[in-house]
Amino acid sequence: MAEGMRLMAVHAHPDDESSKGAATTAKYVAEGASVMVVSCTGGERGDILNEKLKGDPHILRDIAQVRRDEMKAAQDVLGCEHTWLGFVDSGLPEGDPLPPLPDGCFALEDIDVTTEALVRVIRAWRPHVMTTYDEKGGYPHPDHIMCHTVSMAAFEAAGDPSRYPHAGEPWQPLKIYYNGGWTRERLEAIHDAMVAEGLESPYAEWLANWKPRRSGRPTTTIACADHFETRDRALLAHATQVDPDGFWFQVPLEIQRRVWGVEEFEAAVTYVPLADGEDDLFAGLGSVAEADALATRGDLEIVHDGRITEEPEAEEPEAERHGDSSDTHVDEDETAVRR
């Protein structure tokens, strides 16, 4: 059982926590676990994707506060805890050549500064397990890539008393996972089910242009179909980022639950054995007291290292955004801003 266990989900922007692993968050909260969402940035530079809200003077005047209010609403839906790491959204650069990133943004921050900030949160909150993005960020946004880099660095440093000694007592999270993306198998299963029901599939073009970006595969499958409705309500709480009539909601919940009622994760590093067919992020940790004792031992050794260090050159950016295995889909008119 998850009761009493602690999971920390590190994300780049507000709304990422609702589009990646949200049903898993809701499931664990319902089972008595604590989930802390960390938002590395405030999402200040994201565009308004909901056509109904474009031009709203309140939103245009104070987008930073709007993002904060939306995050609080999503947090209430999911039942999780939340904290801001405090860095500034980098935006998603467009153009050829790409323009430089803005001064002071998260993606350009000194890695020691960002790592120490997350180490402080880890040592204060003491998660047993963490989740983050893969080494390509899930999709090629500079903040997502930086989120991966910072999460992995903080995971490594948090248990080392010689690293950031003023950032709290050492605490070693026992596992860190990458959020699973939209695998081809998942897309095909839902696409085929939509076609079989005589419905238009939103994935036809995506599958036709499919180009995988990395070779990692899910190791862990969380059955969480009963929490898809909660996930969707959390997404809708981010009203400026999510169009209720848009891509996210074109597949009926009944089909999603029946065809692919799980969320997937990829074990990156673990200090406990990783079982084949794992179905629980807390598997192998024992009781809360046993997991706490492991996290403070100071002599743990890595048991599983699933990090990918060498990958083929990425496809050109437009191909990545429209036909890859990233965990968000980008419609043709939304390439710059889909978180």
Stockholm file with secondary structure:
# STOCKHOLM 1.0

chainA/1-339         MAEGMRLMAVHAHPDDESSKGAATTAKYVAEGASVMVVSCTGGERGDILNEKLKGDPHILRDIAQVRRDEMKAAQDVLGCEHTWLGFVDSGLPEGDPLPPLPDGCFALEDIDVTTEALVRVIRAWRPHVMTTYDEKGGYPHPDHIMCHTVSMAAFEAAGDPSRYPHAGEPWQPLKIYYNGGWTRERLEAIHDAMVAEGLESPYAEWLANWKPRRSGRPTTTIACADHFETRDRALLAHATQVDPDGFWFQVPLEIQRRVWGVEEFEAAVTYVPLADGEDDLFAGLGSVAEADALATRGDLEIVHDGRITEEPEAEEPEAERHGDSSDTHVDEDETAVRR
#=GR chainA/1-339 SS CCTTCEEEEEESSTTHHHHSSHHHHHHHHHTTCEEEEEEEECCTTCCCCCGGGTTCHHHHHCHHHHHHHHHHHHHHHHTCEEEEEEEBCCCCCCSSSCCCCCTTBGGGSCHHHHHHHHHHHHHHHCCSEEEECCTTCSSSCHHHHHHHHHHHHHHHHTTCTTSSGGGCSCCCCSEEEEECCCCHHHHHHHHHHHHHTTCCCTTHHHHHTCCCCCCCCCCEEEECGGGHHHHHHHHHHCTTTCCTTSGGGSSCHHHHHHHCCEEEEEEEEESSCCCTTBCCTTTTCCSHHHHHHHHTCSCCCCSEECCCCCCCCCCCHHHHHHSSCCSSCCCGGGTTTCC
#=GC SS_cons         CCTTCEEEEEESSTTHHHHSSHHHHHHHHHTTCEEEEEEEECCTTCCCCCGGGTTCHHHHHCHHHHHHHHHHHHHHHHTCEEEEEEEBCCCCCCSSSCCCCCTTBGGGSCHHHHHHHHHHHHHHHCCSEEEECCTTCSSSCHHHHHHHHHHHHHHHHTTCTTSSGGGCSCCCCSEEEEECCCCHHHHHHHHHHHHHTTCCCTTHHHHHTCCCCCCCCCCEEEECGGGHHHHHHHHHHCTTTCCTTSGGGSSCHHHHHHHCCEEEEEEEEESSCCCTTBCCTTTTCCSHHHHHHHHTCSCCCCSEECCCCCCCCCCCHHHHHHSSCCSSCCCGGGTTTCC
//
